[in-house]
Amino acid sequence: DVCSRLGRCKCSFWLAVAHDILGVLVIMVGVFGGLLIHDVFIYGGAIIIFLSLIWWVFWYSGNIEVPPEELEDDVDLMKKKKRRLSRAVRFHDVNKETM
């Protein structure tokens, strides 16, 4: 099944593909359309393709899988940082009172 291979962010994938197709079509109209304002279509299509990178980044980052062990480790690091910060604040308060 093709949809199962797309990962969890199918909407971002299809939006990225749609923007790429739209951008290429707009560029082709600019190149082969014979219009007076062909440069607007060429630049517009390039901008649409560039903006499709946002959807590709969303799709890619949404499909990154992190093992639960690594997530738990990050939580422990945050707890340690909070403990250090609270100790520093308490130490600062104690020194402030003695002055």
N, C-alpha and C positions, 0 to 999 in steps of 0.2 A: 504494500500500500504506500503510495507516494506521500500522502498526508502525514503518515506516521513518521516518515523520515525527516520531515520539516522541523521537528522538535516541538517545544511548548509554545513558541511565539509565531503561530501561523499567520496571524493578522499582520504583524510587522513584515513578514516575508512577502506576503502578497502585495502590501502597500509599496514595498521597495521595488518589486518586479513591475508593478503598474507604473510607478514613477519613471523607472528606467525605460519602459516601452514608450510612455508618453514623451519623454525627453528625446528619444531617438526619432520618433515621428515628427516632433516639432523641428528638430534639426534637419530632417529630410525635406520637410516643407520649405525650410529656408534655403536649402541647397538646390533643390530641383523644382521649386514652385514657380520660379520666374517672377517673383513679386518685387515690388519696388523697395519694400522694407525687409529684404531677406536677412539682413544682418541682425535684426531684432529677433527673428525666429531662431537663428543660429545661436545667439547668446542666450536667449530664453531657454532653449532646449538644453544647453550646457548647464545652466543654472538649475534646471529641474533635475538633471542627472546628478549634479553635485549634491542637491538637497536630499536625493534618495539615499545618500550615504548615511543620513541620520537613521532611516529605517533599517538599513543593514546593520548598523551598530546596535540598535535596539534588539534586532533579531539575534545577533551573535551573542551579546551580553546576556540576553534572556535565556540562552541555551547553555550557558556555562554551568557545569554541575560541580558542586563543592561537596566533598564527603562530610557527613555530620561531625566526624572527629575534629576536622579543621574548624568548623563553626564553633564547637565547644571550646576549642583552644583560644579562639578570638575572644570569647566571652570571659575566659579566665584572665586574659591579658587586660581587658577593660576593668575587671575587678581589682587587679593589682594596681593599675594606674589610679583608680579612685581611692584606694587605700593610701597610696603615696601622697595624693593630693590632700586628702583629709588630714594626714599626719602633718603635712607642711602647713596647712591652715591652722591646726591646733598649736603647732610649734610657734607660729607667728603670733597667735593670740596670747600664748603664755609669755613670750618675750615682750610683747606690748604691755602686758599688765605689770611686769616687774620694773619697767622703766618709769 
